[in-house]
Amino acid sequence: MKFKNLVSVFLVDIIVIFAFFTYLVTRQRKVFKEMAERDAQIRTVLVREMFFNIIQSEKEIDDSVLKVIVDSTNLDYVALVRQGRLVSWASKYEGFLPVEDFENIKPGVKRVIKLPDYSILEYSFPVDSFIAICGFSDEPFSNLIRFTIYGMAFLVLGLFVLFGVTVFSFYLLTRKLQEKELVLAKEQEKSKYFRELAGFSSQIAHEIKNPLNSINIALQVAKQKGFTDDIVKIIDEEIDRLNSIIQRFSSLSKKMEPQFKDVEIGDLIDRVAEEMIPFARSHGIKIELNLKGCQQRIKSDPLLLKQALINIIKNAIEAFEGVERDEKVVKISCNKVRRKIVILVEDNGMGMDEEAVKRAFDLFYTTKAQGMGLGLSVVRRIADSLNGEVNLKSIKGKGTIVELVFNNV
């Protein structure tokens, strides 16, 4: 799981746990409140029975009797009111009587008196010519609620800490894995560099070997028969071939330093196509141009861009090797897409499979018998130097599309 996903899960868990915590606290408050009211109701019934028994025994109800009732039933207080006036009262705590508005007290009506730390429930009922008032504190239940909240809060805090430690540990593990991946990537890059260097050396040796052999054979013939025009021509051609190979390889080692200037992209493509038409015709291939959407100027290096296009078109023409079709076509088009210029070179040649597409831009990778594997690698280097990009799509047996994309600035 990715670190961002784990953080998202952590936040969702926090929300879920907080919602569950809120639900439990609300539910527990309700339960304790119902318990407090039920307890007060039961003890009120008990106090009423005690008053009735006292009245039946014809004892006088004074403060001492009320004190006995408070102590025996664990009331907070009990008071007697007649015609809205307090007549007598007793309390668990000396001087504590949070009763107000005696004239508004009606028998059988429950009252709730809010205090800073807890509440008091009052139940009243008629006793002879009095109204008896019983006060019950919900402090024990409030304390239970408080302890429950604290316990749940510590539990939630523990879960938060646990999730936090898990996320942080995962973050550290992810960083270490990323560092290892970076080191591994560097090692792979080094390994790839040395493989390419070995391939570079091998390819140079292979490419130079053929013209050297031809020159050697021509010299052997010249020793026997003397220099003729044909022998001289062969030697000249093979020397030119050697120079061409050396120039192509030396271009790989040079740092590309483009000279940016305004380039009329349509005109440049048209000139490149004209140069490549004779080469295409010699292979029985037709070049089609569609430059309607390409009358644009871009900042680029015309020489490097021309080289990239020639490499792409040459690859497209060579892609028809061994392909039998009624019509062999290389289509070159150009379009403006938002703020970008897109150049497409499309052929209906042999195409490539998925593995070949993945490796098409690798140095020295080629599917051609006589190929050197330099064309598309050079194209990518040029595209990068011109702040553009090159993409390739291909289907085996149907053809290939190469896309050059540049900013229209």
C-alpha positions in Angstrom: 0.0 0.0 0.0 1.3 3.5 -0.9 2.1 6.0 1.9 -0.6 8.4 0.7 -3.2 5.6 0.8 -2.1 4.6 4.3 -2.5 8.2 5.5 -5.9 8.3 3.9 -6.9 5.1 5.7 -5.5 6.6 8.9 -7.6 9.7 8.6 -10.7 7.6 7.8 -10.0 5.5 10.8 -9.7 8.6 13.0 -13.1 9.9 11.7 -14.8 6.5 12.2 -13.3 6.1 15.7 -14.3 9.7 16.7 -17.8 9.2 15.4 -18.1 5.9 17.3 -16.7 7.5 20.4 -19.2 10.3 20.1 -22.0 7.8 19.7 -20.9 5.8 22.7 -20.7 8.9 24.9 -24.1 10.1 23.8 -25.6 6.7 24.4 -24.0 6.3 27.8 -25.2 9.8 28.9 -28.7 8.8 27.9 -28.4 5.4 29.8 -27.0 7.1 33.0 -29.7 9.8 32.8 -32.4 7.2 32.6 -30.9 5.3 35.5 -30.7 8.5 37.6 -34.4 9.3 36.9 -35.5 5.7 37.6 -33.5 5.7 40.9 -35.1 9.0 41.9 -38.6 7.8 41.1 -38.1 4.6 43.2 -36.7 6.5 46.2 -39.5 9.1 45.9 -42.1 6.3 46.2 -40.2 5.1 49.3 -40.2 8.6 50.9 -43.9 9.0 50.2 -44.6 5.7 52.0 -42.6 6.9 54.9 -44.5 10.1 55.1 -47.8 8.3 55.0 -46.7 6.0 57.8 -45.7 8.9 59.9 -49.0 10.6 59.3 -50.9 7.4 60.2 -49.0 7.1 63.4 -49.9 10.7 64.2 -46.4 11.8 64.8 -45.4 15.4 64.3 -43.3 16.0 61.1 -40.5 18.3 62.2 -36.9 18.8 61.1 -35.6 15.8 63.0 -38.0 13.5 61.2 -37.1 15.0 57.9 -33.4 14.4 58.7 -34.1 10.8 59.5 -35.9 10.5 56.1 -32.9 12.1 54.3 -30.3 9.8 56.0 -32.3 6.6 55.5 -33.1 7.2 51.8 -29.8 9.0 50.9 -31.7 12.1 49.5 -29.9 15.3 48.9 -32.7 17.1 50.7 -36.4 17.0 51.5 -38.6 20.0 52.1 -42.2 20.7 53.1 -44.0 23.6 51.4 -47.4 25.1 52.3 -49.1 27.7 50.1 -45.9 28.5 48.3 -43.9 29.0 51.5 -41.1 26.8 52.9 -42.2 25.3 56.2 -39.5 22.8 57.1 -36.6 21.1 55.4 -33.5 18.8 55.9 -30.4 18.3 53.8 -27.6 15.8 53.5 -25.3 18.8 53.4 -25.6 21.5 56.1 -27.2 24.6 54.6 -27.7 23.1 51.2 -31.1 23.7 49.7 -31.1 24.6 46.0 -34.9 25.1 45.8 -36.4 28.1 44.2 -39.9 29.4 43.2 -41.8 27.5 45.9 -45.0 29.2 44.8 -44.7 27.5 41.4 -44.1 24.0 42.7 -46.9 21.6 41.8 -47.4 18.1 43.1 -46.4 15.3 40.6 -44.3 17.6 38.4 -40.6 16.8 37.9 -38.1 19.6 38.0 -34.4 19.7 36.9 -32.1 22.1 38.7 -28.8 22.7 36.8 -25.7 23.2 39.0 -22.2 23.9 37.7 -21.0 20.2 38.1 -24.2 18.2 38.1 -28.0 18.4 38.1 -30.6 17.8 40.7 -33.9 16.0 40.0 -36.9 17.2 42.1 -40.1 15.1 42.6 -43.0 16.5 44.6 -46.2 15.0 46.0 -48.9 16.0 48.5 -48.6 15.1 52.1 -51.6 16.0 54.3 -51.7 19.8 53.9 -48.1 20.1 52.6 -46.3 19.5 49.4 -43.3 17.3 50.0 -40.2 18.0 47.7 -37.5 15.3 47.3 -34.2 16.4 45.7 -31.8 13.8 44.2 -28.4 14.6 42.9 -27.2 12.9 39.7 -23.6 13.5 40.8 -22.7 9.8 41.1 -24.0 9.2 37.6 -22.2 12.3 36.3 -19.0 11.0 37.7 -19.6 7.6 36.0 -20.1 9.5 32.8 -16.9 11.5 33.3 -14.9 8.3 34.1 -16.4 6.6 31.1 -15.5 9.5 28.8 -12.0 9.6 30.2 -11.6 5.9 29.7 -12.8 6.1 26.2 -10.7 9.1 25.5 -7.6 7.3 26.6 -8.6 4.3 24.5 -9.1 6.5 21.4 -5.8 8.3 22.2 -4.0 4.9 22.4 -5.5 3.9 19.0 -4.4 7.3 17.5 -0.9 6.7 18.9 -0.9 3.1 17.5 -2.0 4.3 14.1 0.4 7.2 14.2 3.3 4.9 15.0 2.2 2.5 12.3 2.0 5.3 9.7 5.4 6.7 10.7 7.0 3.3 10.6 5.6 2.7 7.2 6.9 6.1 6.1 10.4 5.3 7.3 10.2 1.9 5.6 9.0 3.5 2.4 11.9 6.0 2.5 14.4 3.2 3.0 12.9 1.2 0.2 13.0 4.3 -2.1 16.6 4.9 -1.2 17.4 1.2 -2.0 15.5 1.5 -5.2 17.4 4.6 -6.1 20.7 2.9 -5.4 19.6 -0.1 -7.4 18.5 2.1 -10.3 21.9 3.8 -10.3 23.6 0.4 -10.3 21.3 -0.7 -13.2 22.1 2.5 -15.0 25.8 1.8 -14.6 25.3 -1.7 -15.8 23.4 -0.5 -18.8 26.1 2.0 -19.6 28.8 -0.6 -19.6 26.6 -3.0 -21.6 26.1 -0.2 -24.2 29.8 0.7 -24.1 30.6 -3.0 -24.8 28.0 -3.0 -27.5 29.4 0.2 -28.9 32.9 -1.2 -29.2 31.6 -4.5 -30.6 29.4 -2.6 -33.1 32.3 -0.4 -34.3 34.5 -3.5 -34.7 31.8 -5.2 -36.7 31.0 -2.3 -38.9 34.6 -1.4 -39.6 35.5 -5.0 -40.3 33.5 -5.3 -43.5 34.9 -2.3 -45.4 38.4 -3.2 -44.2 38.0 -6.7 -45.6 36.8 -5.3 -48.9 39.9 -3.0 -49.0 42.2 -5.8 -48.1 40.7 -8.0 -50.9 41.0 -5.2 -53.4 44.7 -4.6 -52.4 45.4 -8.4 -52.8 44.0 -8.3 -56.3 45.9 -5.1 -57.0 49.2 -6.8 -56.0 48.5 -9.6 -58.5 47.0 -7.6 -61.4 48.0 -4.0 -60.6 45.7 -1.1 -59.8 42.7 -0.8 -62.1 39.9 1.7 -62.1 37.6 -0.9 -60.6 40.0 -1.6 -57.8 40.5 2.1 -57.1 36.8 2.7 -57.1 36.2 -0.1 -54.6 38.8 1.3 -52.3 37.4 4.8 -52.6 33.9 3.6 -51.8 34.9 1.5 -48.8 37.0 4.4 -47.5 33.9 6.6 -47.8 31.9 3.9 -46.1 34.5 3.9 -43.2 34.3 7.7 -42.9 30.5 7.5 -42.8 30.6 4.8 -40.0 33.1 6.8 -38.0 31.0 10.0 -38.4 27.8 8.3 -37.3 29.5 6.8 -34.2 31.3 10.0 -33.3 28.0 11.9 -33.4 26.9 9.8 -30.4 29.7 11.0 -28.2 29.2 14.7 -29.0 27.1 16.9 -26.7 24.2 18.3 -28.6 24.1 22.1 -28.4 21.1 23.3 -30.4 21.1 26.7 -32.0 17.5 27.8 -31.6 15.9 30.1 -34.2 12.5 30.5 -35.8 11.7 27.6 -38.0 8.8 27.4 -40.5 8.0 23.8 -39.7 5.9 23.1 -42.8 8.6 24.2 -45.2 11.3 22.2 -43.3 9.2 19.0 -43.5 8.5 19.7 -47.2 12.3 20.0 -47.9 13.1 16.8 -46.0 10.4 14.9 -47.9 11.8 16.1 -51.3 15.3 14.9 -50.3 13.9 11.5 -49.2 11.6 10.9 -52.2 14.3 9.4 -54.5 15.4 7.0 -51.7 11.8 6.0 -51.2 11.2 5.5 -54.9 14.2 3.2 -55.2 12.5 1.0 -52.6 9.1 1.2 -54.4 7.6 3.3 -51.6 5.4 6.4 -52.0 5.7 9.4 -49.6 2.4 11.3 -48.9 2.4 14.8 -47.3 -0.4 16.5 -45.4 0.9 19.8 -44.1 -2.4 21.8 -43.9 -2.2 22.1 -40.1 1.5 22.8 -40.1 1.9 26.4 -41.2 3.5 27.3 -37.9 6.7 28.7 -36.7 8.5 27.2 -33.7 11.8 27.8 -31.9 14.1 25.0 -32.9 17.4 24.0 -34.5 16.7 23.3 -38.2 19.7 21.1 -38.7 19.0 18.9 -35.7 15.3 18.7 -36.5 16.1 17.8 -40.1 18.4 15.0 -39.0 15.7 13.6 -36.7 13.1 13.6 -39.5 15.5 12.0 -41.9 16.3 9.2 -39.4 12.6 8.6 -38.8 11.6 8.6 -42.5 14.6 6.4 -43.4 13.5 3.9 -40.6 10.0 4.0 -42.0 11.2 3.2 -45.6 13.5 0.4 -44.3 10.5 -1.1 -42.4 9.1 -2.4 -45.7 12.0 -4.9 -46.1 10.5 -8.3 -46.8 6.9 -6.9 -46.9 4.7 -7.6 -49.8 1.9 -5.0 -50.3 0.0 -3.6 -53.2 0.8 -0.1 -52.0 3.7 0.9 -49.7 3.2 4.3 -48.3 4.9 6.6 -45.8 2.6 9.4 -44.6 4.0 12.5 -43.1 1.5 15.0 -41.5 1.6 17.8 -39.0 -1.0 19.3 -36.7 -1.4 21.9 -34.0 -2.8 20.4 -30.8 -3.5 23.1 -28.2 -0.1 24.8 -27.8 1.9 22.0 -29.3 3.1 21.0 -32.8 2.7 17.3 -33.5 4.6 15.7 -36.5 3.5 12.2 -37.5 5.4 9.8 -39.7 3.3 6.7 -40.4 4.1 3.6 -42.5 2.3 0.4 -43.3 5.4 -1.7 -43.1 6.3 -4.8 -41.1 5.5 -3.2 -37.7 6.9 -4.3 -34.3 5.9 -6.5 -31.4 5.5 -5.2 -27.9 9.1 -6.1 -26.9 10.5 -4.3 -29.9 8.4 -1.2 -29.2 9.7 -1.1 -25.6 13.4 -1.3 -26.8 13.1 0.7 -30.0 14.9 3.7 -28.5 17.7 1.7 -26.9 21.2 2.3 -28.3 22.3 -0.4 -30.7 18.9 -2.2 -30.6 17.7 -3.1 -34.1 15.4 -5.6 -35.8 17.1 -5.1 -39.2 19.7 -7.6 -40.5 22.0 -4.7 -41.5 20.9 -2.1 -39.0 23.2 -0.4 -36.4 20.5 0.5 -33.9 21.4 4.2 -33.9 18.5 5.9 -35.7 15.8 6.2 -33.1 18.3 6.6 -30.3 19.7 9.7 -32.0 16.1 10.9 -32.6 15.4 10.8 -28.9 18.6 12.6 -28.1 17.6 15.3 -30.6 14.1 15.6 -29.3 15.3 15.9 -25.7 17.8 18.6 -26.7 15.0 20.6 -28.5 12.7 20.4 -25.4 10.4 18.0 -27.2 9.4 14.4 -27.0 9.2 11.4 -29.3 6.6 8.6 -29.1 6.2 5.4 -31.0 3.2 3.1 -31.6 3.4 0.0 -33.7 1.4 -3.2 -34.5 3.1 -6.2 -35.8 2.2 -6.8 -39.5 0.3 -3.5 -39.8 2.8 -0.6 -39.4 4.3 2.0 -37.2 3.6 5.6 -36.2 6.4 7.9 -34.8 5.3 11.1 -33.2 7.4 14.2 -32.6 5.9 16.8 -30.2 7.2 20.3 -29.7 5.9 23.4 -27.9 4.5 26.0 -30.2 6.4 29.0 -28.8 
